[in-house]
């Protein structure tokens, strides 16, 4: 099995991508809403990722 | 809105034969329930996402949880993690059959790997619930 060595950002980005696709597919009732919800979820993940990243950076001093 | 919710709550349980095959296949093969119910596009997306997440977890050398007894938190984390791992179905069974065994070691990559493995199982639970709703006729 090949090994992956990812940074925090890369790993969290991949996590967000896979989770958003599944959440988009299983939640809404038509394809348009599913696409919108998947993109919205992915945006929220990224926002939290950057937000928490900056918070930790600034909080660390 | 409230009436719709009340009507949904009052819906009787559909017969087992109607949804068990879809949910069982959905557990065994991520997205399999959707394939069985002729939702091929959605099934393919689920299969690709959940399998990719699980494989990434393996390649990051994430640890598989084993049920352990101890204090409440240890029991909860390990048993919950074990259930999450098991929910990936054939992916978990194959990795165990081929002897994948990774001890929990320090490092952010391994830690992410462990989370990827468990989350793949939890996402498969969402896919199984969706397959149930489609099979029961509550969703298209």
N, CA and C atoms of all chains as a GROMACS GRO file, in nm:
protein
  603
    1UNK      N    1   0.085  -0.121   0.000
    1UNK     CA    2   0.000   0.000   0.000
    1UNK      C    3   0.089   0.126   0.000
    2UNK      N    4   0.073   0.212  -0.102
    2UNK     CA    5   0.154   0.336  -0.104
    2UNK      C    6   0.118   0.425   0.014
    3UNK      N    7   0.215   0.505   0.053
    3UNK     CA    8   0.189   0.592   0.169
    3UNK      C    9   0.164   0.735   0.124
    4UNK      N   10   0.077   0.802   0.198
    4UNK     CA   11   0.047   0.942   0.169
    4UNK      C   12   0.101   1.026   0.282
    5UNK      N   13   0.164   1.135   0.246
    5UNK     CA   14   0.212   1.225   0.350
    5UNK      C   15   0.160   1.365   0.319
    6UNK      N   16   0.048   1.399   0.379
    6UNK     CA   17  -0.018   1.525   0.347
    6UNK      C   18   0.000   1.627   0.458
    7UNK      N   19  -0.008   1.754   0.420
    7UNK     CA   20  -0.008   1.860   0.522
    7UNK      C   21  -0.146   1.864   0.587
    8UNK      N   22  -0.158   1.941   0.694
    8UNK     CA   23  -0.288   1.959   0.759
    8UNK      C   24  -0.391   2.010   0.658
    9UNK      N   25  -0.349   2.110   0.581
    9UNK     CA   26  -0.444   2.172   0.487
    9UNK      C   27  -0.490   2.071   0.382
   10UNK      N   28  -0.395   1.999   0.325
   10UNK     CA   29  -0.431   1.904   0.220
   10UNK      C   30  -0.525   1.796   0.272
   11UNK      N   31  -0.495   1.743   0.392
   11UNK     CA   32  -0.579   1.638   0.450
   11UNK      C   33  -0.720   1.692   0.480
   12UNK      N   34  -0.726   1.812   0.538
   12UNK     CA   35  -0.856   1.869   0.571
   12UNK      C   36  -0.934   1.903   0.444
   13UNK      N   37  -0.863   1.946   0.339
   13UNK     CA   38  -0.928   1.977   0.211
   13UNK      C   39  -0.991   1.850   0.152
   14UNK      N   40  -0.915   1.741   0.151
   14UNK     CA   41  -0.967   1.614   0.099
   14UNK      C   42  -1.088   1.567   0.180
   15UNK      N   43  -1.076   1.578   0.312
   15UNK     CA   44  -1.186   1.539   0.402
   15UNK      C   45  -1.312   1.619   0.366
   16UNK      N   46  -1.295   1.750   0.349
   16UNK     CA   47  -1.409   1.837   0.317
   16UNK      C   48  -1.473   1.796   0.185
   17UNK      N   49  -1.388   1.767   0.088
   17UNK     CA   50  -1.437   1.732  -0.045
   17UNK      C   51  -1.523   1.605  -0.042
   18UNK      N   52  -1.470   1.500   0.017
   18UNK     CA   53  -1.542   1.372   0.021
   18UNK      C   54  -1.672   1.383   0.104
   19UNK      N   55  -1.660   1.449   0.219
   19UNK     CA   56  -1.777   1.462   0.306
   19UNK      C   57  -1.886   1.547   0.238
   20UNK      N   58  -1.845   1.652   0.167
   20UNK     CA   59  -1.943   1.740   0.101
   20UNK      C   60  -2.017   1.666  -0.010
   21UNK      N   61  -1.943   1.585  -0.085
   21UNK     CA   62  -2.008   1.510  -0.195
   21UNK      C   63  -2.116   1.419  -0.136
   22UNK      N   64  -2.082   1.345  -0.031
   22UNK     CA   65  -2.180   1.252   0.028
   22UNK      C   66  -2.297   1.329   0.087
   23UNK      N   67  -2.269   1.438   0.158
   23UNK     CA   68  -2.379   1.513   0.220
   23UNK      C   69  -2.469   1.575   0.114
   24UNK      N   70  -2.409   1.621   0.004
   24UNK     CA   71  -2.489   1.675  -0.105
   24UNK      C   72  -2.577   1.568  -0.167
   25UNK      N   73  -2.523   1.448  -0.185
   25UNK     CA   74  -2.598   1.340  -0.252
   25UNK      C   75  -2.716   1.293  -0.166
   26UNK      N   76  -2.695   1.284  -0.034
   26UNK     CA   77  -2.798   1.217   0.048
   26UNK      C   78  -2.905   1.310   0.107
   27UNK      N   79  -2.884   1.443   0.100
   27UNK     CA   80  -2.978   1.525   0.175
   27UNK      C   81  -3.099   1.572   0.095
   28UNK      N   82  -3.080   1.636  -0.017
   28UNK     CA   83  -3.192   1.706  -0.083
   28UNK      C   84  -3.269   1.614  -0.179
   29UNK      N   85  -3.375   1.672  -0.237
   29UNK     CA   86  -3.467   1.589  -0.314
   29UNK      C   87  -3.456   1.604  -0.466
   30UNK      N   88  -3.379   1.701  -0.514
   30UNK     CA   89  -3.354   1.707  -0.659
   30UNK      C   90  -3.208   1.745  -0.683
   31UNK      N   91  -3.164   1.720  -0.807
   31UNK     CA   92  -3.022   1.732  -0.837
   31UNK      C   93  -2.970   1.875  -0.819
   32UNK      N   94  -3.051   1.972  -0.855
   32UNK     CA   95  -3.010   2.112  -0.842
   32UNK      C   96  -2.985   2.146  -0.695
   33UNK      N   97  -3.078   2.107  -0.608
   33UNK     CA   98  -3.063   2.134  -0.464
   33UNK      C   99  -2.943   2.057  -0.407
   34UNK      N  100  -2.924   1.936  -0.459
   34UNK     CA  101  -2.810   1.854  -0.410
   34UNK      C  102  -2.678   1.922  -0.443
   35UNK      N  103  -2.668   1.973  -0.566
   35UNK     CA  104  -2.545   2.041  -0.608
   35UNK      C  105  -2.522   2.165  -0.521
   36UNK      N  106  -2.628   2.243  -0.502
   36UNK     CA  107  -2.617   2.364  -0.421
   36UNK      C  108  -2.576   2.331  -0.278
   37UNK      N  109  -2.640   2.229  -0.223
   37UNK     CA  110  -2.610   2.194  -0.084
   37UNK      C  111  -2.467   2.141  -0.069
   38UNK      N  112  -2.424   2.061  -0.169
   38UNK     CA  113  -2.286   2.010  -0.166
   38UNK      C  114  -2.186   2.124  -0.170
   39UNK      N  115  -2.210   2.221  -0.259
   39UNK     CA  116  -2.119   2.336  -0.269
   39UNK      C  117  -2.122   2.419  -0.141
   40UNK      N  118  -2.242   2.437  -0.087
   40UNK     CA  119  -2.258   2.514   0.036
   40UNK      C  120  -2.180   2.447   0.151
   41UNK      N  121  -2.195   2.315   0.162
   41UNK     CA  122  -2.126   2.241   0.268
   41UNK      C  123  -1.975   2.252   0.252
   42UNK      N  124  -1.930   2.238   0.126
   42UNK     CA  125  -1.787   2.248   0.100
   42UNK      C  126  -1.736   2.388   0.136
   43UNK      N  127  -1.814   2.490   0.102
   43UNK     CA  128  -1.776   2.628   0.137
   43UNK      C  129  -1.767   2.645   0.288
   44UNK      N  130  -1.863   2.588   0.360
   44UNK     CA  131  -1.862   2.598   0.507
   44UNK      C  132  -1.739   2.529   0.566
   45UNK      N  133  -1.707   2.413   0.512
   45UNK     CA  134  -1.587   2.341   0.558
   45UNK      C  135  -1.462   2.428   0.539
   46UNK      N  136  -1.451   2.487   0.419
   46UNK     CA  137  -1.332   2.568   0.389
   46UNK      C  138  -1.327   2.692   0.478
   47UNK      N  139  -1.444   2.752   0.498
   47UNK     CA  140  -1.451   2.872   0.584
   47UNK      C  141  -1.404   2.837   0.725
   48UNK      N  142  -1.453   2.724   0.776
   48UNK     CA  143  -1.413   2.681   0.910
   48UNK      C  144  -1.263   2.648   0.913
   49UNK      N  145  -1.215   2.588   0.805
   49UNK     CA  146  -1.074   2.550   0.797
   49UNK      C  147  -0.984   2.673   0.804
   50UNK      N  148  -1.015   2.773   0.720
   50UNK     CA  149  -0.933   2.895   0.721
   50UNK      C  150  -0.954   2.974   0.850
   51UNK      N  151  -1.081   2.982   0.895
   51UNK     CA  152  -1.111   3.057   1.017
   51UNK      C  153  -1.038   3.001   1.138
   52UNK      N  154  -1.047   2.871   1.156
   52UNK     CA  155  -0.980   2.809   1.271
   52UNK      C  156  -0.829   2.814   1.256
   53UNK      N  157  -0.783   2.804   1.131
   53UNK     CA  158  -0.638   2.813   1.106
   53UNK      C  159  -0.584   2.948   1.149
   54UNK      N  160  -0.653   3.055   1.107
   54UNK     CA  161  -0.610   3.190   1.146
   54UNK      C  162  -0.623   3.211   1.297
   55UNK      N  163  -0.732   3.158   1.353
   55UNK     CA  164  -0.754   3.173   1.498
   55UNK      C  165  -0.639   3.109   1.577
   56UNK      N  166  -0.599   2.990   1.533
   56UNK     CA  167  -0.488   2.922   1.603
   56UNK      C  168  -0.357   2.996   1.581
   57UNK      N  169  -0.339   3.050   1.458
   57UNK     CA  170  -0.216   3.122   1.427
   57UNK      C  171  -0.206   3.248   1.513
   58UNK      N  172  -0.317   3.323   1.520
   58UNK     CA  173  -0.316   3.447   1.598
   58UNK      C  174  -0.313   3.419   1.748
   59UNK      N  175  -0.383   3.314   1.788
   59UNK     CA  176  -0.386   3.279   1.930
   59UNK      C  177  -0.254   3.227   1.981
   60UNK      N  178  -0.178   3.168   1.890
   60UNK     CA  179  -0.048   3.113   1.931
   60UNK      C  180   0.053   3.224   1.958
   61UNK      N  181   0.033   3.341   1.896
   61UNK     CA  182   0.120   3.456   1.921
   61UNK      C  183   0.250   3.455   1.842
   62UNK      N  184  -4.633   2.302   0.710
   62UNK     CA  185  -4.499   2.254   0.748
   62UNK      C  186  -4.507   2.157   0.867
   63UNK      N  187  -4.584   2.204   0.970
   63UNK     CA  188  -4.600   2.119   1.089
   63UNK      C  189  -4.681   1.995   1.055
   64UNK      N  190  -4.786   2.016   0.968
   64UNK     CA  191  -4.870   1.902   0.928
   64UNK      C  192  -4.789   1.800   0.850
   65UNK      N  193  -4.701   1.852   0.761
   65UNK     CA  194  -4.616   1.760   0.683
   65UNK      C  195  -4.530   1.675   0.775
   66UNK      N  196  -4.473   1.740   0.875
   66UNK     CA  197  -4.387   1.666   0.970
   66UNK      C  198  -4.468   1.562   1.046
   67UNK      N  199  -4.590   1.602   1.087
   67UNK     CA  200  -4.674   1.507   1.160
   67UNK      C  201  -4.710   1.387   1.073
   68UNK      N  202  -4.740   1.417   0.943
   68UNK     CA  203  -4.774   1.308   0.851
   68UNK      C  204  -4.655   1.214   0.832
   69UNK      N  205  -4.533   1.276   0.822
   69UNK     CA  206  -4.414   1.193   0.805
   69UNK      C  207  -4.391   1.103   0.927
   70UNK      N  208  -4.418   1.160   1.046
   70UNK     CA  209  -4.398   1.082   1.168
   70UNK      C  210  -4.499   0.967   1.178
   71UNK      N  211  -4.620   0.990   1.122
   71UNK     CA  212  -4.725   0.889   1.133
   71UNK      C  213  -4.713   0.778   1.029
   72UNK      N  214  -4.620   0.795   0.932
   72UNK     CA  215  -4.608   0.693   0.828
   72UNK      C  216  -4.570   0.560   0.889
   73UNK      N  217  -4.644   0.454   0.847
   73UNK     CA  218  -4.612   0.322   0.905
   73UNK      C  219  -4.478   0.272   0.852
   74UNK      N  220  -4.420   0.179   0.928
   74UNK     CA  221  -4.294   0.117   0.888
   74UNK      C  222  -4.316   0.034   0.761
   75UNK      N  223  -4.237   0.058   0.657
   75UNK     CA  224  -4.255  -0.023   0.535
   75UNK      C  225  -4.214  -0.167   0.560
   76UNK      N  226  -4.267  -0.261   0.481
   76UNK     CA  227  -4.232  -0.402   0.501
   76UNK      C  228  -4.081  -0.424   0.487
   77UNK      N  229  -4.029  -0.516   0.569
   77UNK     CA  230  -3.884  -0.539   0.573
   77UNK      C  231  -3.827  -0.575   0.436
   78UNK      N  232  -3.902  -0.660   0.363
   78UNK     CA  233  -3.852  -0.707   0.234
   78UNK      C  234  -3.830  -0.595   0.134
   79UNK      N  235  -3.893  -0.481   0.161
   79UNK     CA  236  -3.884  -0.369   0.067
   79UNK      C  237  -3.752  -0.294   0.083
   80UNK      N  238  -3.702  -0.283   0.205
   80UNK     CA  239  -3.584  -0.198   0.225
   80UNK      C  240  -3.459  -0.272   0.273
   81UNK      N  241  -3.478  -0.391   0.330
   81UNK     CA  242  -3.360  -0.464   0.383
   81UNK      C  243  -3.254  -0.491   0.275
   82UNK      N  244  -3.294  -0.539   0.154
   82UNK     CA  245  -3.189  -0.566   0.054
   82UNK      C  246  -3.108  -0.441   0.018
   83UNK      N  247  -3.177  -0.327   0.004
   83UNK     CA  248  -3.106  -0.204  -0.034
   83UNK      C  249  -3.012  -0.157   0.077
   84UNK      N  250  -3.060  -0.165   0.202
   84UNK     CA  251  -2.976  -0.120   0.314
   84UNK      C  252  -2.858  -0.215   0.335
   85UNK      N  253  -2.885  -0.347   0.322
   85UNK     CA  254  -2.777  -0.445   0.343
   85UNK      C  255  -2.670  -0.431   0.234
   86UNK      N  256  -2.716  -0.416   0.109
   86UNK     CA  257  -2.619  -0.398   0.000
   86UNK      C  258  -2.545  -0.265   0.015
   87UNK      N  259  -2.618  -0.163   0.064
   87UNK     CA  260  -2.556  -0.033   0.090
   87UNK      C  261  -2.448  -0.042   0.196
   88UNK      N  262  -2.468  -0.129   0.294
   88UNK     CA  263  -2.363  -0.148   0.396
   88UNK      C  264  -2.243  -0.221   0.334
   89UNK      N  265  -2.272  -0.327   0.260
   89UNK     CA  266  -2.164  -0.410   0.207
   89UNK      C  267  -2.080  -0.332   0.105
   90UNK      N  268  -2.147  -0.267   0.013
   90UNK     CA  269  -2.077  -0.189  -0.090
   90UNK      C  270  -2.127  -0.046  -0.082
   91UNK      N  271  -2.042   0.050  -0.049
   91UNK     CA  272  -2.089   0.188  -0.042
   91UNK      C  273  -2.158   0.230  -0.173
   92UNK      N  274  -2.279   0.280  -0.162
   92UNK     CA  275  -2.356   0.319  -0.281
   92UNK      C  276  -2.430   0.201  -0.344
   93UNK      N  277  -2.410   0.081  -0.292
   93UNK     CA  278  -2.472  -0.038  -0.351
   93UNK      C  279  -2.624  -0.034  -0.345
   94UNK      N  280  -2.678   0.020  -0.237
   94UNK     CA  281  -2.823   0.032  -0.222
   94UNK      C  282  -2.881   0.120  -0.332
   95UNK      N  283  -2.809   0.227  -0.365
   95UNK     CA  284  -2.856   0.317  -0.470
   95UNK      C  285  -2.850   0.249  -0.606
   96UNK      N  286  -2.746   0.168  -0.628
   96UNK     CA  287  -2.738   0.094  -0.754
   96UNK      C  288  -2.856  -0.002  -0.766
   97UNK      N  289  -2.888  -0.069  -0.655
   97UNK     CA  290  -2.999  -0.164  -0.656
   97UNK      C  291  -3.131  -0.095  -0.687
   98UNK      N  292  -3.143   0.030  -0.640
   98UNK     CA  293  -3.267   0.105  -0.660
   98UNK      C  294  -3.262   0.190  -0.787
   99UNK      N  295  -3.164   0.160  -0.873
   99UNK     CA  296  -3.150   0.227  -1.005
   99UNK      C  297  -3.118   0.376  -0.993
  100UNK      N  298  -3.051   0.414  -0.886
  100UNK     CA  299  -3.001   0.553  -0.876
  100UNK      C  300  -2.851   0.547  -0.903
  101UNK      N  301  -2.816   0.518  -1.028
  101UNK     CA  302  -2.677   0.486  -1.059
  101UNK      C  303  -2.582   0.604  -1.041
  102UNK      N  304  -2.625   0.721  -1.081
  102UNK     CA  305  -2.538   0.838  -1.070
  102UNK      C  306  -2.502   0.867  -0.926
  103UNK      N  307  -2.604   0.867  -0.841
  103UNK     CA  308  -2.580   0.896  -0.698
  103UNK      C  309  -2.500   0.784  -0.634
  104UNK      N  310  -2.532   0.659  -0.676
  104UNK     CA  311  -2.456   0.545  -0.625
  104UNK      C  312  -2.308   0.556  -0.660
  105UNK      N  313  -2.280   0.598  -0.783
  105UNK     CA  314  -2.140   0.611  -0.827
  105UNK      C  315  -2.068   0.718  -0.746
  106UNK      N  316  -2.138   0.830  -0.721
  106UNK     CA  317  -2.075   0.938  -0.642
  106UNK      C  318  -2.044   0.890  -0.500
  107UNK      N  319  -2.140   0.817  -0.441
  107UNK     CA  320  -2.119   0.766  -0.305
  107UNK      C  321  -2.005   0.664  -0.302
  108UNK      N  322  -2.006   0.575  -0.399
  108UNK     CA  323  -1.900   0.472  -0.406
  108UNK      C  324  -1.763   0.539  -0.419
  109UNK      N  325  -1.754   0.637  -0.510
  109UNK     CA  326  -1.624   0.702  -0.533
  109UNK      C  327  -1.579   0.778  -0.408
  110UNK      N  328  -1.669   0.854  -0.347
  110UNK     CA  329  -1.629   0.938  -0.232
  110UNK      C  330  -1.591   0.853  -0.112
  111UNK      N  331  -1.677   0.757  -0.078
  111UNK     CA  332  -1.654   0.680   0.045
  111UNK      C  333  -1.531   0.590   0.028
  112UNK      N  334  -1.519   0.527  -0.090
  112UNK     CA  335  -1.403   0.441  -0.113
  112UNK      C  336  -1.274   0.524  -0.115
  113UNK      N  337  -1.278   0.640  -0.179
  113UNK     CA  338  -1.158   0.725  -0.181
  113UNK      C  339  -1.119   0.766  -0.040
  114UNK      N  340  -1.218   0.802   0.040
  114UNK     CA  341  -1.188   0.844   0.176
  114UNK      C  342  -1.124   0.729   0.254
  115UNK      N  343  -1.180   0.609   0.238
  115UNK     CA  344  -1.126   0.494   0.309
  115UNK      C  345  -0.983   0.463   0.262
  116UNK      N  346  -0.961   0.467   0.130
  116UNK     CA  347  -0.826   0.437   0.078
  116UNK      C  348  -0.726   0.542   0.123
  117UNK      N  349  -0.768   0.669   0.126
  117UNK     CA  350  -0.679   0.774   0.176
  117UNK      C  351  -0.641   0.744   0.322
  118UNK      N  352  -0.741   0.701   0.400
  118UNK     CA  353  -0.714   0.665   0.540
  118UNK      C  354  -0.613   0.553   0.552
  119UNK      N  355  -0.626   0.453   0.464
  119UNK     CA  356  -0.529   0.343   0.467
  119UNK      C  357  -0.390   0.392   0.428
  120UNK      N  358  -0.385   0.477   0.323
  120UNK     CA  359  -0.254   0.525   0.276
  120UNK      C  360  -0.189   0.620   0.376
  121UNK      N  361  -0.270   0.681   0.461
  121UNK     CA  362  -0.215   0.766   0.568
  121UNK      C  363  -0.181   0.682   0.691
  122UNK      N  364  -0.200   0.552   0.680
  122UNK     CA  365  -0.169   0.458   0.787
  122UNK      C  366  -0.249   0.486   0.914
  123UNK      N  367  -0.378   0.513   0.893
  123UNK     CA  368  -0.466   0.534   1.008
  123UNK      C  369  -0.488   0.405   1.084
  124UNK      N  370  -0.521   0.419   1.212
  124UNK     CA  371  -0.542   0.300   1.296
  124UNK      C  372  -0.688   0.257   1.291
  125UNK      N  373  -0.709   0.125   1.297
  125UNK     CA  374  -0.846   0.072   1.310
  125UNK      C  375  -0.875   0.057   1.459
  126UNK      N  376  -0.994   0.096   1.499
  126UNK     CA  377  -1.031   0.084   1.640
  126UNK      C  378  -1.068  -0.059   1.676
  127UNK      N  379  -1.039  -0.100   1.797
  127UNK     CA  380  -1.085  -0.227   1.852
  127UNK      C  381  -1.162  -0.196   1.980
  128UNK      N  382  -1.275  -0.264   2.003
  128UNK     CA  383  -1.350  -0.237   2.126
  128UNK      C  384  -1.264  -0.262   2.250
  129UNK      N  385  -1.264  -0.169   2.341
  129UNK     CA  386  -1.185  -0.183   2.463
  129UNK      C  387  -1.270  -0.144   2.583
  130UNK      N  388  -1.245  -0.211   2.692
  130UNK     CA  389  -1.311  -0.173   2.817
  130UNK      C  390  -1.214  -0.090   2.900
  131UNK      N  391  -1.267   0.003   2.970
  131UNK     CA  392  -1.184   0.088   3.054
  131UNK      C  393  -1.276   0.193   3.113
  132UNK      N  394  -1.226   0.316   3.122
  132UNK     CA  395  -1.316   0.420   3.170
  132UNK      C  396  -1.417   0.453   3.059
  133UNK      N  397  -1.518   0.531   3.094
  133UNK     CA  398  -1.630   0.555   3.003
  133UNK      C  399  -1.585   0.612   2.869
  134UNK      N  400  -1.494   0.710   2.876
  134UNK     CA  401  -1.449   0.777   2.753
  134UNK      C  402  -1.374   0.680   2.661
  135UNK      N  403  -1.288   0.598   2.720
  135UNK     CA  404  -1.212   0.500   2.640
  135UNK      C  405  -1.307   0.402   2.573
  136UNK      N  406  -1.404   0.353   2.650
  136UNK     CA  407  -1.501   0.257   2.596
  136UNK      C  408  -1.580   0.321   2.482
  137UNK      N  409  -1.624   0.446   2.507
  137UNK     CA  410  -1.706   0.516   2.408
  137UNK      C  411  -1.628   0.540   2.279
  138UNK      N  412  -1.506   0.590   2.291
  138UNK     CA  413  -1.427   0.622   2.172
  138UNK      C  414  -1.393   0.495   2.094
  139UNK      N  415  -1.346   0.393   2.164
  139UNK     CA  416  -1.302   0.272   2.093
  139UNK      C  417  -1.418   0.193   2.035
  140UNK      N  418  -1.527   0.181   2.112
  140UNK     CA  419  -1.642   0.108   2.058
  140UNK      C  420  -1.707   0.186   1.944
  141UNK      N  421  -1.722   0.317   1.962
  141UNK     CA  422  -1.779   0.400   1.856
  141UNK      C  423  -1.693   0.396   1.731
  142UNK      N  424  -1.562   0.406   1.750
  142UNK     CA  425  -1.469   0.400   1.637
  142UNK      C  426  -1.475   0.267   1.566
  143UNK      N  427  -1.488   0.160   1.644
  143UNK     CA  428  -1.497   0.026   1.586
  143UNK      C  429  -1.624   0.013   1.502
  144UNK      N  430  -1.735   0.063   1.555
  144UNK     CA  431  -1.862   0.058   1.480
  144UNK      C  432  -1.848   0.140   1.351
  145UNK      N  433  -1.786   0.259   1.362
  145UNK     CA  434  -1.764   0.342   1.244
  145UNK      C  435  -1.680   0.269   1.139
  146UNK      N  436  -1.574   0.204   1.183
  146UNK     CA  437  -1.489   0.128   1.090
  146UNK      C  438  -1.570   0.017   1.022
  147UNK      N  439  -1.648  -0.056   1.103
  147UNK     CA  440  -1.726  -0.169   1.049
  147UNK      C  441  -1.829  -0.125   0.945
  148UNK      N  442  -1.876   0.000   0.958
  148UNK     CA  443  -1.982   0.047   0.869
  148UNK      C  444  -1.935   0.066   0.725
  149UNK      N  445  -1.805   0.053   0.700
  149UNK     CA  446  -1.759   0.066   0.560
  149UNK      C  447  -1.778  -0.066   0.485
  150UNK      N  448  -1.827  -0.169   0.552
  150UNK     CA  449  -1.863  -0.294   0.486
  150UNK      C  450  -1.746  -0.370   0.428
  151UNK      N  451  -1.751  -0.394   0.298
  151UNK     CA  452  -1.650  -0.479   0.234
  151UNK      C  453  -1.510  -0.417   0.240
  152UNK      N  454  -1.504  -0.286   0.247
  152UNK     CA  455  -1.372  -0.221   0.254
  152UNK      C  456  -1.302  -0.259   0.384
  153UNK      N  457  -1.379  -0.258   0.493
  153UNK     CA  458  -1.325  -0.297   0.622
  153UNK      C  459  -1.290  -0.446   0.623
  154UNK      N  460  -1.383  -0.528   0.572
  154UNK     CA  461  -1.361  -0.673   0.572
  154UNK      C  462  -1.237  -0.709   0.491
  155UNK      N  463  -1.221  -0.646   0.375
  155UNK     CA  464  -1.104  -0.676   0.291
  155UNK      C  465  -0.974  -0.633   0.358
  156UNK      N  466  -0.977  -0.514   0.418
  156UNK     CA  467  -0.852  -0.465   0.481
  156UNK      C  468  -0.813  -0.554   0.598
  157UNK      N  469  -0.914  -0.606   0.672
  157UNK     CA  470  -0.883  -0.698   0.783
  157UNK      C  471  -0.834  -0.833   0.727
  158UNK      N  472  -0.903  -0.881   0.620
  158UNK     CA  473  -0.863  -1.009   0.559
  158UNK      C  474  -0.720  -1.003   0.507
  159UNK      N  475  -0.682  -0.890   0.449
  159UNK     CA  476  -0.546  -0.878   0.395
  159UNK      C  477  -0.444  -0.840   0.501
  160UNK      N  478  -0.488  -0.839   0.625
  160UNK     CA  479  -0.395  -0.823   0.737
  160UNK      C  480  -0.355  -0.681   0.769
  161UNK      N  481  -0.440  -0.584   0.731
  161UNK     CA  482  -0.406  -0.445   0.767
  161UNK      C  483  -0.416  -0.429   0.917
  162UNK      N  484  -0.307  -0.391   0.976
  162UNK     CA  485  -0.306  -0.371   1.121
  162UNK      C  486  -0.207  -0.260   1.152
  163UNK      N  487  -0.259  -0.148   1.190
  163UNK     CA  488  -0.173  -0.033   1.216
  163UNK      C  489  -0.194   0.012   1.360
  164UNK      N  490  -0.088   0.012   1.436
  164UNK     CA  491  -0.102   0.060   1.574
  164UNK      C  492  -0.114   0.212   1.572
  165UNK      N  493  -0.174   0.264   1.676
  165UNK     CA  494  -0.195   0.408   1.686
  165UNK      C  495  -0.063   0.476   1.718
  166UNK      N  496  -0.008   0.550   1.621
  166UNK     CA  497   0.119   0.618   1.647
  166UNK      C  498   0.102   0.769   1.635
  167UNK      N  499   0.198   0.842   1.691
  167UNK     CA  500   0.188   0.987   1.694
  167UNK      C  501   0.213   1.045   1.555
  168UNK      N  502   0.154   1.159   1.529
  168UNK     CA  503   0.175   1.227   1.401
  168UNK      C  504   0.043   1.266   1.340
  169UNK      N  505   0.040   1.386   1.280
  169UNK     CA  506  -0.089   1.436   1.231
  169UNK      C  507  -0.141   1.355   1.113
  170UNK      N  508  -0.051   1.300   1.030
  170UNK     CA  509  -0.097   1.224   0.912
  170UNK      C  510  -0.170   1.097   0.956
  171UNK      N  511  -0.112   1.024   1.052
  171UNK     CA  512  -0.176   0.902   1.102
  171UNK      C  513  -0.309   0.935   1.170
  172UNK      N  514  -0.309   1.047   1.240
  172UNK     CA  515  -0.430   1.089   1.311
  172UNK      C  516  -0.542   1.119   1.210
  173UNK      N  517  -0.508   1.193   1.106
  173UNK     CA  518  -0.606   1.219   0.999
  173UNK      C  519  -0.651   1.086   0.937
  174UNK      N  520  -0.557   0.995   0.916
  174UNK     CA  521  -0.589   0.865   0.857
  174UNK      C  522  -0.694   0.792   0.938
  175UNK      N  523  -0.676   0.790   1.070
  175UNK     CA  524  -0.773   0.725   1.159
  175UNK      C  525  -0.911   0.789   1.144
  176UNK      N  526  -0.912   0.920   1.138
  176UNK     CA  527  -1.041   0.991   1.124
  176UNK      C  528  -1.103   0.964   0.987
  177UNK      N  529  -1.021   0.956   0.884
  177UNK     CA  530  -1.073   0.927   0.750
  177UNK      C  531  -1.141   0.789   0.749
  178UNK      N  532  -1.078   0.691   0.814
  178UNK     CA  533  -1.134   0.555   0.816
  178UNK      C  534  -1.270   0.552   0.885
  179UNK      N  535  -1.278   0.618   1.001
  179UNK     CA  536  -1.405   0.618   1.076
  179UNK      C  537  -1.511   0.699   1.001
  180UNK      N  538  -1.470   0.815   0.947
  180UNK     CA  539  -1.569   0.900   0.880
  180UNK      C  540  -1.624   0.834   0.754
  181UNK      N  541  -1.540   0.756   0.685
  181UNK     CA  542  -1.590   0.683   0.568
  181UNK      C  543  -1.707   0.594   0.609
  182UNK      N  544  -1.695   0.529   0.725
  182UNK     CA  545  -1.803   0.444   0.776
  182UNK      C  546  -1.927   0.525   0.811
  183UNK      N  547  -1.906   0.640   0.874
  183UNK     CA  548  -2.020   0.722   0.914
  183UNK      C  549  -2.093   0.780   0.791
  184UNK      N  550  -2.014   0.815   0.690
  184UNK     CA  551  -2.077   0.865   0.566
  184UNK      C  552  -2.156   0.752   0.499
  185UNK      N  553  -2.105   0.629   0.513
  185UNK     CA  554  -2.179   0.516   0.456
  185UNK      C  555  -2.311   0.494   0.530
  186UNK      N  556  -2.313   0.526   0.659
  186UNK     CA  557  -2.440   0.517   0.734
  186UNK      C  558  -2.542   0.616   0.674
  187UNK      N  559  -2.494   0.738   0.642
  187UNK     CA  560  -2.584   0.836   0.579
  187UNK      C  561  -2.637   0.782   0.446
  188UNK      N  562  -2.547   0.718   0.370
  188UNK     CA  563  -2.588   0.661   0.241
  188UNK      C  564  -2.691   0.550   0.261
  189UNK      N  565  -2.673   0.470   0.368
  189UNK     CA  566  -2.769   0.362   0.396
  189UNK      C  567  -2.906   0.419   0.435
  190UNK      N  568  -2.906   0.526   0.513
  190UNK     CA  569  -3.033   0.590   0.551
  190UNK      C  570  -3.104   0.643   0.427
  191UNK      N  571  -3.025   0.703   0.337
  191UNK     CA  572  -3.083   0.755   0.213
  191UNK      C  573  -3.143   0.640   0.130
  192UNK      N  574  -3.070   0.529   0.123
  192UNK     CA  575  -3.120   0.413   0.048
  192UNK      C  576  -3.250   0.362   0.111
  193UNK      N  577  -3.256   0.363   0.244
  193UNK     CA  578  -3.379   0.321   0.314
  193UNK      C  579  -3.497   0.411   0.275
  194UNK      N  580  -3.472   0.542   0.276
  194UNK     CA  581  -3.581   0.636   0.245
  194UNK      C  582  -3.630   0.620   0.101
  195UNK      N  583  -3.536   0.594   0.010
  195UNK     CA  584  -3.575   0.573  -0.129
  195UNK      C  585  -3.655   0.443  -0.142
  196UNK      N  586  -3.605   0.336  -0.078
  196UNK     CA  587  -3.673   0.206  -0.087
  196UNK      C  588  -3.812   0.212  -0.024
  197UNK      N  589  -3.826   0.294   0.083
  197UNK     CA  590  -3.955   0.305   0.151
  197UNK      C  591  -4.051   0.398   0.078
  198UNK      N  592  -4.003   0.464  -0.028
  198UNK     CA  593  -4.088   0.553  -0.105
  198UNK      C  594  -4.105   0.690  -0.044
  199UNK      N  595  -4.017   0.725   0.048
  199UNK     CA  596  -4.028   0.858   0.111
  199UNK      C  597  -3.946   0.963   0.038
  200UNK      N  598  -3.871   0.918  -0.058
  200UNK     CA  599  -3.781   1.007  -0.128
  200UNK      C  600  -3.763   0.951  -0.269
  201UNK      N  601  -3.730   1.040  -0.366
  201UNK     CA  602  -3.708   0.991  -0.502
  201UNK      C  603  -3.567   0.939  -0.520
   0.00000   0.00000   0.00000
